[in-house]
Amino acid sequence: MPLGALHAPAAAASNAAAAAALAQADFERDVHCLLGLPFDAVDMATTVATVRDAARTGRRCFVSTPNLNFAMAARSDAAFRDSVLRSHLSLADGMPLVWVARLLNVPIRERIAGAGVFEQLREHSPPSITAYFFGGPPGAADAACESVNRSASGLRCVGAQAPGFGSVEEVSSDACIDPINRSGAQFVIAALGAKKGQAWLEHNAQRLRAPVLCHLGAVVNFAAGTVSRAPRWMQAAGMEWLWRIKEEPQLWRRYGADGVMFLRLLFTRVLPCAWRIRRHAADSGQPATLSVDERGPDTTIACGGAWTRDALAPLRAALAEAAQRRACVSLLLNEVSYVDSAFLGLLLIARGAFGDTSLNIAGADTKVARLFYLHGAEFLLRRTA
């Protein structure tokens, strides 16, 4: 199926998703750009606490868990990528991503696997949060639900569906959505394949009453016992992919293609970017400057100097004010001399909040544009009419 066809429902719902993203955007998140995607610098304990708090308070929390395959696929699929930009929490679910973070001096020190988050939620002390499994092969969701309810204390399954292999629209009928809402679930776990799962969650975000939404494709099989997870030492060593191939041999083609693409990016972008970062650290750099001009529905933010993680407070405030005003934002980088992963991470979530037509980033000189490119975020400098 063409990718455009797969994401047609998500595109149809993009206006509603963008409006919701703008209203709920949190520009205070400590987010960093890796390979063109935003990743929150959080640990496992903070992640679990965030999910449980969102479930308890009813605050919407759309969680994305990009692994290497996810990151590689997002490079050629803008709709898939943008679903991560609109997430409320984006986790580095892959040791290669953690290794890249270390090379780039990004403060993401541990892999936060979606399966690990699920296990921690399952083992958490009561009160439990309620979950609903949607997807997976026939019978797997029901088996996962039974398994969770036999042993878990922090998670209780209140329903499961295996909707089949229809399109996003076909598995978004009232017959699919109503049982989820009637169950009272606080946490919807989709297992439809990463692209289709992200598209389905965004397409139905306004209809689903559960505050926490996440695609955790392999978790249904892990919980059901049809596929076993790698030993912890293999997970820590970044070798879980070998175990997954043993369990699901058909995955070798996907992992092979991802590995080739990753090696190409490592040598053409990541290592040159690491060199640029170390070169900048040896220089004093110019202080970051910012000016804001608000005229009617438009906000112009002009930046100058070197923008790093420690300098972002005024830009965070300016973007939050523009979001509150629902303004169209022009971010001018004419006088900017340097940007780091935190600056680019903030722009990524701003792009997710404002959309590609209400945020225009312009004026970057060749050196700064090169930094966007090395971080995989060159698409931010292209405005779609």
Secondary structure, DSSP 8 states (H G I E B T S, - for coil): --HHHHTHHHHHTHHHHHHHHHHH--TTS-EEEETTEEEE---HHHHHHHHHHHHHHT--EEEE---HHHHHHHTS-HHHHHHHHT-SEE---SHHHHHHHHHTT-S--S---HHHHHHHHHHS-SS-EEEEEEESSTTHHHHHHHHHHHH-SSEEEEEEE---S--TTGGGSHHHHHHHHHHT-SEEEEES-HHHHHHHHHHHTTT---SEEEE-HHHHHHHHTSS----HHHHHTT-HHHHHHHH-GGGHHHHHHHHHHHHHHIIIIIHHHHHHHHHHHTS-----EEEEEEETTEEEEEEEEEE-GGG-HHHHHHHHHHHHTT-EEEEEEEEEEEE-HHHHHHHHHHHHHH-TTTEEEE---HHHHHHHHHTT-GGGG----
